[in-house]
Amino acid sequence: MLAGELRTLVLESEVLGDNPLGDPSVREVPVYLPPVGGDVPLIAVLAGYGGNGRSALHGTPWEPSFPERYERLLEAGQAAPAAFVFPDAFTRFGGSQYMNSIATGRYEDHLVDELFPFVEEQCGVGGRPERRGLMGKSSGGFGAFHVAFDRPDSFRAVASHSGDAYFELGYKPEFGRLLEMLERHGGLEEFVAAFEEARRITTPMFIAMSVVAMASVYSPDPAQPLGVALPFDARTGRLDEDVWARWVEHDPVHMAPTCGAALKDYALVFVDAGLSDEYHLQFGARQLVACLEGLGVDVVHEEFDGGHMGVSYRYESSLPLITRALSG
């Protein structure tokens, strides 16, 4: 039993209305409220690719849920009281990266301009940048940094666990999976249709769809099938340098030199990655941290013995820091 309260709010989004993929504009918004009320921060927990807001709420007999992890830290006096919102930014392609895209919808605007004010009004938490934070893992960690870079004045803390960074190592090795699927099914639209009709989603299918999802936000193009420009030639696999350049523009490692200085006033900037990350994100994290520190940003940087999967326990490293940073 939780000592705090789990609420499920329902938000009818204006900015997601008539989105290009026909995804729902009405979203369930799970919110956790701590047992101690008052002026507590509001922190968004951003799910990784293939997940939604509810993903963090389900533990197992062997692994606690996010609220259970947090309450253990709170009871031990390691974390400060805070409220958490678990956004649903899922799309037909499996995720939005919490970005605005003409191919998927305005998910960054939904998060910052709709979701935070809605939860703050309904629950009486957060309410100002000094009481707002972003955290997440994998694509959620990417989203936390991307939104902080784009809208730095809306928040004062960010924590990224194994977040996408340095696309050169993280994404390019996966392109072959999508190429195989395009050849097998006869094109992008045919692959997406087969994916949606499949009784079982295999790992190669999942990886291929993740590349589609990334292209839908990094390189949208209304003139292409499903509004998505792929970063390679579908027959030969040859990299399309122009499209790839559009992807790189959104790489946190690329964004940091021009956007990173805005985080100097943040109460917490946290970055971690496993030393055996299957997407080699530890190297992107190192580049990101080096750039931020060169700009005068204080960064808590941690590396751990592990890979990309099953890293929810790493929240136990950032939760004490982010809750206390926003409660100062």
N, C-alpha and C positions, 0 to 999 in steps of 0.2 A: 504494500500500500504506500502511495506517495503521501508525504506530509503536505505538499503543495497541491495546487489545483490545475487540472488539465481542462481547458475549454476548447470547444470547436466553434469558431465563428464562421460566418459565410459572407464572402465579399463578392459583390457583382461588379466586376471591373469594367470601367469605361474604356480604358486604353487597350484592353484586350478584345473589346468588341469588334466583330468583323475581321478578326485576324486571318491572315492568308491561308492558314491550314485548317480553319474551321474548328480549332480547339476551343474547349469551354471557356467562356468569359466569367462564369460563376465558379469560384474556387473556395474549397474548404480551407480554413486557416486555423490549424492547431496552435494553441498558445499555452505555455506553461507559466503559472504564477506562483511565486515562492510562498512558503508559509508565513514569512514576514512581509508585511505590506509596506506602504509608504512610497517615498520617492526612490523607486528602484530603476535601474537601467533596463532598456529593452535591447536584446541581442538577437539578430536573425541568424538562424542556423541553416546554411544552404546545402542542400543535398547534392550528391555527386550525380554524374550522368546515369540515367536509367532509374533514378529515384525521385520521390516527391517529398512533400513536407512530412508525411506520416512515417516515412522510412526510419527516422531516428527514434520513433516512439515505441518500436517493437523490439524488445530484447528477446533473449532465449534463456533456457534454464542455466546456460553456462556464461551468458554475456548480458550485462545489464543494458537497459535502454538508456538513451541520453538523459532523460529526467532522473533516472535512478542513479546514474553516475554523478550527476550534479548534486543530488541531495546527499550522497555519501560525503562529498567534499564539503558541502555546506554544514553538515552535522559535525564534521571533524574540525570545523573552524578554518578550513583552508580556502574556501570560496566565500564570496560576499553575496548577499541577496540580489537576485536579478530575475527578470522575466525573459522568456525566450519565445520567439515566433518561428514557425517552421514553414516557410513559403512553399507553395506549389507552383513551380515554373516548368512543369512537364509539357512537352509538345508531342506532336505526332511522330517526330523523329527521335524522341527520347530525352530531350533537354534543350534548354535555351541558352545555356551559359550565363543566364541572368543579364543578357544584352538586348538592346533594341535591334531589330532586324526587319527589313521589308519582306523577308521571306517567312518569318515566323510570328512576329508581333513585338510589342514594346514592353519587354519583360523588365528591363532596368527601370523604366518609368513606373511600371506597376509596383515594383518593390519599394522604390524610394518615395514616390509621390502619392501612392494609394495605400499600400499595405501598412507602412509604418504609421502614418497619421490615423488610419482606421483602427489599428490595434491600440494605439495610444489613447484615442478617444474612448474606445469601448472599455478599456481595462485600467486607465489611469496610471500608465507607466511611461517611462521614457520621456518624450515631449520636447527634447532639445538635443542638439548634437553631442553635448557633453554626457548625455545619457543614452547614446546609441552606439551599437557595435555590430560588426559583421564577422562571421566565422563560418568555416565549412571545410570539407575535405574533397580532394580530387577536383572535379569540375566546380564543386562548391567553393573550394579554396581559390580557384581561379576567379570565380565570380566575386568573391569577397574583395580581392585585390582590384579587379577591373572596375567594380562599382566605386570602390574607394578612390581609385585614380580619377574616374570620371566625375564623381560627386564628393570631393573630399570634405567640403564644408558641412555635409549632412551627418558626419560620423566623427568619432574620436578614437576608435579602436578597430583593429582588423587582425584576424588570425587565420592563417592558411595552413592546412595540413595536407601535404602531398599535392599541392595545387599545380595545375598545368602551367608550365613555364619552360621556355626554350623549346619552341615548337620543332626546331630542326631535329632534335633527338626524340621528342615525345610523340610526334604525329606521323612523320614521314614513314617510319617502319610499318605503320598500319595501312598505308595506302593500298598495298597489294591485296589485302583482304577484300576491299571494296572492288578493286579491279576484277578479281575472280568472280564476285557475285554479279557484276555487270555483264560479264561475258556469259556466265551460266544462264542468266535470266533474260538477257537481251537488251538491257538498258536500265537507267535509273528508276524510271516509273515502274517498270516491270519488277525490279528487285524490291522496291518498297511495297508493292502490292503483294508479292510473295511473302515478304516478311510479315505483313499484317495478317495474312491468311494462314501462316504456319502454325501447326499445333505445338511445335517445340522450337524454341529459339536456341540455336547452337551458338557456341562461342564465336566461330567465324562470322556468323550472321550478326551477332551483337556488335562485334568490332567494326564490321562493315557499316552498320547503321550509325555507329558513333561517328564515323568519318563524314557521313551524310549530314548528321546533326551539326558537326563543326563547320562544314561548308555552308550550311544554311544561315549561320550567324556571322562567319568571317568573310564569306564571299557570296552574298545573295545577288541574284541577277534575274530580273523578271523575264528576260528573253530566253532563259534556259528552262529545261524540264523541271517542274516543281519549284521554279524560282531559285535554283541552286547552281552556281558555277563550280565545277569540280577543279581541283588544283593540278590535274593531270589529263593527258589524252586518254580517253577510255579504251582505245584499241592498243596503243603502244605502251602506255604507262609513263610516257615522257612528261616530266614536270612542266606545267605551264607557269613560267616565271612571273607573269603579270598577276595571275590569280594567287599564286603563292605569296607574292609581295603583299597582297591584301590580307592574307592570314597573318603574316608577320607583324603587321601594324597593330594587331591586338595582343601580341605576345607580351606578358608583363615585363619580360626582360627588355623588350623593345620600348615599351611605354615608360619604364622607370626613369630614363634620363630626362624626359620632358615633364613627367607627371609626379615623379617621386618626391620632389622637394615639398610638395603640398602636405606630405605626411609628417613633416618635422614637428608639428604641434600635437600629433596623436599621443594619447596616453599609453597606447600599446601597439606595436607592430610585431607580429609573431609569425615565423616561418619555420616549417620543418619538412623533412622528407626522409624516407628510409634509404639506407645505404645499398639496398638491393632492389630498389624500385624498378618494376618491370618496364616503366616508361622513361627511366633514367632521369627522373625529375629532381633528384638530389643535385644534379649539375646545374639545372635551371635555377634551383633555389639558391645555390651558391652565387651564381651570377647576379640574381636579383638582389640578394643581400649585400653583395659587394657594391653594387651601384647605389643602393639606398644609403648605405653607410657613408659612401663617398659624398653624398649630398647632405650629410649631416643628420640623417634619420637614425634614431636609436632603434635597433632591431634585436629581438630575441630570436636567435637562430639555433635550432636543435636538429641533430641527426640521430637516427636510431637504427638498431639492428633489425631490419625487416624490409618487406616489400611494399607494394601499393595496396594490397587487399587486406581487409581485416584490421584497419588502423583506427577504428572508433575509440579504442582505449587511449589514443593519443590526445583526445579531448581532455583527459585528466591533467595534461601538462598545461594546456592553455586556459582552461576554465578558471583556475584560481587567479591567473594573471589578468584576464580580460574583465572578470567581474569586479575585481578590486580596482583595476585601472579606471573603470567607469563609475565607481562609487566614491572616488576621491573628492 
